[in-house]
Protein backbone atom coordinates (compact mmCIF):
# COMPACT_ATOMS: atom_id res chain seq x y z
CA UNK A 1 0.00 0.00 0.00
CA UNK A 2 1.36 3.42 -0.94
CA UNK A 3 1.96 6.00 1.75
CA UNK A 4 -0.10 9.14 1.20
CA UNK A 5 0.75 12.68 2.25
CA UNK A 6 -2.17 12.87 4.65
CA UNK A 7 -0.79 9.81 6.46
CA UNK A 8 2.16 11.87 7.76
CA UNK A 9 1.71 14.73 10.21
CA UNK A 10 3.97 17.10 12.12
CA UNK A 11 3.38 17.17 15.87
CA UNK A 12 4.41 19.80 18.41
CA UNK A 13 5.45 18.73 21.93
CA UNK A 14 3.03 19.98 24.59
CA UNK A 15 4.55 18.10 27.53
CA UNK A 16 7.10 15.32 28.01
CA UNK A 17 4.50 12.70 27.01
CA UNK A 18 1.95 14.68 24.95
CA UNK A 19 2.18 15.59 21.26
CA UNK A 20 -0.40 17.71 19.42
CA UNK A 21 -0.64 17.60 15.61
CA UNK A 22 -0.31 20.90 13.82
CA UNK A 23 -3.93 21.34 12.73
CA UNK A 24 -5.26 21.13 9.17
CA UNK A 25 -1.93 20.24 7.61
CA UNK A 26 -1.85 20.65 3.81
CA UNK A 27 1.68 19.39 3.27
CA UNK A 28 4.82 18.52 5.21
CA UNK A 29 8.41 18.28 4.11
CA UNK A 30 11.38 16.93 6.03
CA UNK A 31 14.89 17.39 4.75
CA UNK A 32 18.17 16.09 6.13
CA UNK A 33 21.59 16.98 4.79
CA UNK A 34 25.17 15.86 5.24
CA UNK A 35 28.23 17.92 4.40
CA UNK A 36 31.12 16.18 2.72
CA UNK A 37 34.77 16.75 3.51
CA UNK A 38 37.38 16.13 0.85
CA UNK A 39 40.24 13.94 2.08
CA UNK A 40 42.17 13.62 -1.18
CA UNK A 41 44.92 15.84 -2.40
CA UNK A 42 45.62 16.87 -6.00
CA UNK A 43 49.14 15.50 -5.70
CA UNK A 44 48.17 12.03 -4.41
CA UNK A 45 45.09 11.02 -6.36
CA UNK A 46 43.34 11.68 -9.65
CA UNK A 47 39.92 10.95 -8.09
CA UNK A 48 38.51 12.98 -5.24
CA UNK A 49 37.70 11.15 -2.00
CA UNK A 50 35.23 12.35 0.62
CA UNK A 51 34.05 11.48 4.11
CA UNK A 52 30.77 12.38 5.74
CA UNK A 53 30.78 15.58 7.77
CA UNK A 54 28.20 17.35 9.89
CA UNK A 55 24.49 16.70 9.44
CA UNK A 56 21.48 19.00 9.61
CA UNK A 57 17.71 18.73 9.24
CA UNK A 58 14.66 20.92 8.80
CA UNK A 59 10.90 20.53 8.54
CA UNK A 60 8.56 22.77 6.55
CA UNK A 61 4.84 22.65 7.30
CA UNK A 62 2.06 24.18 5.20
CA UNK A 63 -1.36 24.26 6.79
CA UNK A 64 -4.70 26.00 6.83
CA UNK A 65 -4.99 28.58 9.58
CA UNK A 66 -7.92 28.20 11.92
CA UNK A 67 -9.83 30.82 13.86
CA UNK A 68 -8.12 31.76 17.11
CA UNK A 69 -11.24 30.90 19.13
CA UNK A 70 -11.37 27.39 17.58
CA UNK A 71 -10.16 24.88 20.24
CA UNK A 72 -8.81 22.58 17.49
CA UNK A 73 -6.58 25.26 15.94
CA UNK A 74 -3.62 24.52 18.15
CA UNK A 75 -2.16 28.03 18.20
CA UNK A 76 -2.94 31.70 18.33
CA UNK A 77 -1.57 34.15 15.76
CA UNK A 78 0.86 35.43 18.40
CA UNK A 79 2.23 31.92 18.95
CA UNK A 80 2.53 31.30 15.21
CA UNK A 81 4.69 34.39 14.75
CA UNK A 82 7.18 33.40 17.49
CA UNK A 83 10.14 32.92 15.16
CA UNK A 84 13.26 32.15 17.14
CA UNK A 85 11.44 29.95 19.67
CA UNK A 86 12.38 26.30 20.14
CA UNK A 87 9.80 23.54 19.81
CA UNK A 88 9.77 19.78 20.20
CA UNK A 89 8.81 18.47 16.74
CA UNK A 90 7.82 14.99 15.61
CA UNK A 91 7.35 13.84 12.01
CA UNK A 92 5.22 10.70 12.17
CA UNK A 93 2.15 8.81 11.01
CA UNK A 94 -1.37 9.67 12.08
CA UNK A 95 -1.05 7.71 15.34
CA UNK A 96 2.10 9.71 16.37
CA UNK A 97 4.12 6.49 16.61
CA UNK A 98 7.17 5.32 14.73
CA UNK A 99 8.31 8.72 13.55
CA UNK A 100 11.37 10.87 14.03
CA UNK A 101 11.60 13.66 16.57
CA UNK A 102 13.91 16.40 17.71
CA UNK A 103 14.14 19.97 18.93
CA UNK A 104 13.89 22.70 16.32
CA UNK A 105 13.83 26.48 16.11
CA UNK A 106 11.03 28.17 14.20
CA UNK A 107 13.07 30.07 11.59
CA UNK A 108 10.38 31.17 9.15
CA UNK A 109 6.70 32.05 9.35
CA UNK A 110 4.73 33.19 6.33
CA UNK A 111 0.97 33.69 6.47
CA UNK A 112 -0.91 34.23 3.23
CA UNK A 113 -4.52 35.39 3.26
CA UNK A 114 -6.18 36.46 0.05
CA UNK A 115 -9.73 37.69 -0.21
CA UNK A 116 -12.19 34.85 -0.58
CA UNK A 117 -9.63 32.10 0.03
CA UNK A 118 -8.59 30.19 3.12
CA UNK A 119 -5.62 31.60 5.04
CA UNK A 120 -2.51 29.45 4.70
CA UNK A 121 0.59 29.37 6.87
CA UNK A 122 4.06 28.15 5.95
CA UNK A 123 6.41 27.43 8.83
CA UNK A 124 10.01 26.21 8.70
CA UNK A 125 11.72 24.59 11.68
CA UNK A 126 15.51 24.05 11.70
CA UNK A 127 16.81 21.22 13.86
CA UNK A 128 19.10 22.13 16.74
CA UNK A 129 20.45 18.64 17.39
CA UNK A 130 20.15 15.11 16.06
CA UNK A 131 16.91 13.44 15.03
CA UNK A 132 15.74 10.61 17.28
CA UNK A 133 14.41 7.57 15.42
C-alpha positions as semicolon CSV with decimal commas, in nm:
position;residue;x (nm);y (nm);z (nm)
1;X;0,000;0,000;0,000
2;X;0,136;0,342;-0,094
3;X;0,196;0,600;0,175
4;X;-0,010;0,914;0,120
5;X;0,075;1,268;0,225
6;X;-0,217;1,287;0,465
7;X;-0,079;0,981;0,646
8;X;0,216;1,187;0,776
9;X;0,171;1,473;1,021
10;X;0,397;1,710;1,212
11;X;0,338;1,717;1,587
12;X;0,441;1,980;1,841
13;X;0,545;1,873;2,193
14;X;0,303;1,998;2,459
15;X;0,455;1,810;2,753
16;X;0,710;1,532;2,801
17;X;0,450;1,270;2,701
18;X;0,195;1,468;2,495
19;X;0,218;1,559;2,126
20;X;-0,040;1,771;1,942
21;X;-0,064;1,760;1,561
22;X;-0,031;2,090;1,382
23;X;-0,393;2,134;1,273
24;X;-0,526;2,113;0,917
25;X;-0,193;2,024;0,761
26;X;-0,185;2,065;0,381
27;X;0,168;1,939;0,327
28;X;0,482;1,852;0,521
29;X;0,841;1,828;0,411
30;X;1,138;1,693;0,603
31;X;1,489;1,739;0,475
32;X;1,817;1,609;0,613
33;X;2,159;1,698;0,479
34;X;2,517;1,586;0,524
35;X;2,823;1,792;0,440
36;X;3,112;1,618;0,272
37;X;3,477;1,675;0,351
38;X;3,738;1,613;0,085
39;X;4,024;1,394;0,208
40;X;4,217;1,362;-0,118
41;X;4,492;1,584;-0,240
42;X;4,562;1,687;-0,600
43;X;4,914;1,550;-0,570
44;X;4,817;1,203;-0,441
45;X;4,509;1,102;-0,636
46;X;4,334;1,168;-0,965
47;X;3,992;1,095;-0,809
48;X;3,851;1,298;-0,524
49;X;3,770;1,115;-0,200
50;X;3,523;1,235;0,062
51;X;3,405;1,148;0,411
52;X;3,077;1,238;0,574
53;X;3,078;1,558;0,777
54;X;2,820;1,735;0,989
55;X;2,449;1,670;0,944
56;X;2,148;1,900;0,961
57;X;1,771;1,873;0,924
58;X;1,466;2,092;0,880
59;X;1,090;2,053;0,854
60;X;0,856;2,277;0,655
61;X;0,484;2,265;0,730
62;X;0,206;2,418;0,520
63;X;-0,136;2,426;0,679
64;X;-0,470;2,600;0,683
65;X;-0,499;2,858;0,958
66;X;-0,792;2,820;1,192
67;X;-0,983;3,082;1,386
68;X;-0,812;3,176;1,711
69;X;-1,124;3,090;1,913
70;X;-1,137;2,739;1,758
71;X;-1,016;2,488;2,024
72;X;-0,881;2,258;1,749
73;X;-0,658;2,526;1,594
74;X;-0,362;2,452;1,815
75;X;-0,216;2,803;1,820
76;X;-0,294;3,170;1,833
77;X;-0,157;3,415;1,576
78;X;0,086;3,543;1,840
79;X;0,223;3,192;1,895
80;X;0,253;3,130;1,521
81;X;0,469;3,439;1,475
82;X;0,718;3,340;1,749
83;X;1,014;3,292;1,516
84;X;1,326;3,215;1,714
85;X;1,144;2,995;1,967
86;X;1,238;2,630;2,014
87;X;0,980;2,354;1,981
88;X;0,977;1,978;2,020
89;X;0,881;1,847;1,674
90;X;0,782;1,499;1,561
91;X;0,735;1,384;1,201
92;X;0,522;1,070;1,217
93;X;0,215;0,881;1,101
94;X;-0,137;0,967;1,208
95;X;-0,105;0,771;1,534
96;X;0,210;0,971;1,637
97;X;0,412;0,649;1,661
98;X;0,717;0,532;1,473
99;X;0,831;0,872;1,355
100;X;1,137;1,087;1,403
101;X;1,160;1,366;1,657
102;X;1,391;1,640;1,771
103;X;1,414;1,997;1,893
104;X;1,389;2,270;1,632
105;X;1,383;2,648;1,611
106;X;1,103;2,817;1,420
107;X;1,307;3,007;1,159
108;X;1,038;3,117;0,915
109;X;0,670;3,205;0,935
110;X;0,473;3,319;0,633
111;X;0,097;3,369;0,647
112;X;-0,091;3,423;0,323
113;X;-0,452;3,539;0,326
114;X;-0,618;3,646;0,005
115;X;-0,973;3,769;-0,021
116;X;-1,219;3,485;-0,058
117;X;-0,963;3,210;0,003
118;X;-0,859;3,019;0,312
119;X;-0,562;3,160;0,504
120;X;-0,251;2,945;0,470
121;X;0,059;2,937;0,687
122;X;0,406;2,815;0,595
123;X;0,641;2,743;0,883
124;X;1,001;2,621;0,870
125;X;1,172;2,459;1,168
126;X;1,551;2,405;1,170
127;X;1,681;2,122;1,386
128;X;1,910;2,213;1,674
129;X;2,045;1,864;1,739
130;X;2,015;1,511;1,606
131;X;1,691;1,344;1,503
132;X;1,574;1,061;1,728
133;X;1,441;0,757;1,542
